[in-house]
Amino acid sequence: MPSVRINKELTLCIYYLTFTVRNWYYIFDRHNRFKILADSLKYCQKQKGLKLYAYVFMLNHIHLIASASDMIVFVRDFKKFTSKEIQKNIIATEPNVLSLFEIENGKYEFWAKTNMPKIIESEEYLFQKINYIHANPMRKQYVKRPEEWVWSSANLDSEIIVEPVPL
């Protein structure tokens, strides 16, 4: 699949993003890896001007509806940092798994190249994507109701701050 990137002229828009683990490998469901993602998003909220409107962490991908002062910088830094942290976590907990992400002599690629960025251009599209994000854990039969999934903005006890939806 060809890489789809955020247009430099449209970096201030609100985006629906999907970050997928290379080869769709299930990796986040163990060894505190969801926490690595959450801590990184919280850091980006405090330090990089990230605003989250909805999110969900699945076992091998995450969906976000977000805006940032520079979305290109956020995506680059988030993927780079989480790649390094998850690589350290894998080395410490499941060293044999690391080889699944090797691309060449000691170099690893954790995230798939594309982020599937889509600009939120209408209220209807925004709510369609929020509903899709929140229903994702139910479709996979992880939970019976969206708010039961801990790693979702549908969960009112989420440790990640979610901004009111801009209308």
Secondary structure in CASP SS format (residue, H / E / C, confidence):
PFRMAT SS
TARGET T0000
AUTHOR 0000-0000-0000
METHOD secondary structure of the structure
MODEL  1
M C 1.00
P C 1.00
S C 1.00
V C 1.00
R C 1.00
I C 1.00
N C 1.00
K H 1.00
E H 1.00
L H 1.00
T C 1.00
L C 1.00
C C 1.00
I C 1.00
Y E 1.00
Y E 1.00
L E 1.00
T E 1.00
F E 1.00
T E 1.00
V E 1.00
R H 1.00
N H 1.00
W H 1.00
Y C 1.00
Y C 1.00
I C 1.00
F C 1.00
D C 1.00
R C 1.00
H C 1.00
N C 1.00
R H 1.00
F H 1.00
K H 1.00
I H 1.00
L H 1.00
A H 1.00
D H 1.00
S H 1.00
L H 1.00
K H 1.00
Y H 1.00
C H 1.00
Q H 1.00
K H 1.00
Q H 1.00
K C 1.00
G C 1.00
L C 1.00
K E 1.00
L E 1.00
Y E 1.00
A E 1.00
Y E 1.00
V E 1.00
F E 1.00
M C 1.00
L C 1.00
N C 1.00
H E 1.00
I E 1.00
H E 1.00
L E 1.00
I E 1.00
A E 1.00
S E 1.00
A C 1.00
S C 1.00
D C 1.00
M H 1.00
I H 1.00
V H 1.00
F H 1.00
V H 1.00
R H 1.00
D H 1.00
F H 1.00
K H 1.00
K H 1.00
F H 1.00
T H 1.00
S H 1.00
K H 1.00
E H 1.00
I H 1.00
Q H 1.00
K H 1.00
N H 1.00
I H 1.00
I H 1.00
A H 1.00
T H 1.00
E C 1.00
P H 1.00
N H 1.00
V H 1.00
L H 1.00
S H 1.00
L H 1.00
F H 1.00
E E 1.00
I E 1.00
E E 1.00
N C 1.00
G C 1.00
K E 1.00
Y E 1.00
E C 1.00
F C 1.00
W E 1.00
A C 1.00
K C 1.00
T C 1.00
N C 1.00
M C 1.00
P C 1.00
K E 1.00
I E 1.00
I C 1.00
E C 1.00
S C 1.00
E H 1.00
E H 1.00
Y H 1.00
L H 1.00
F H 1.00
Q H 1.00
K H 1.00
I H 1.00
N H 1.00
Y H 1.00
I H 1.00
H H 1.00
A H 1.00
N H 1.00
P H 1.00
M H 1.00
R H 1.00
K C 1.00
Q C 1.00
Y C 1.00
V C 1.00
K C 1.00
R C 1.00
P H 1.00
E H 1.00
E H 1.00
W C 1.00
V C 1.00
W C 1.00
S E 1.00
S C 1.00
A C 1.00
N C 1.00
L C 1.00
D C 1.00
S C 1.00
E C 1.00
I C 1.00
I C 1.00
V C 1.00
E C 1.00
P C 1.00
V C 1.00
P C 1.00
L C 1.00
END
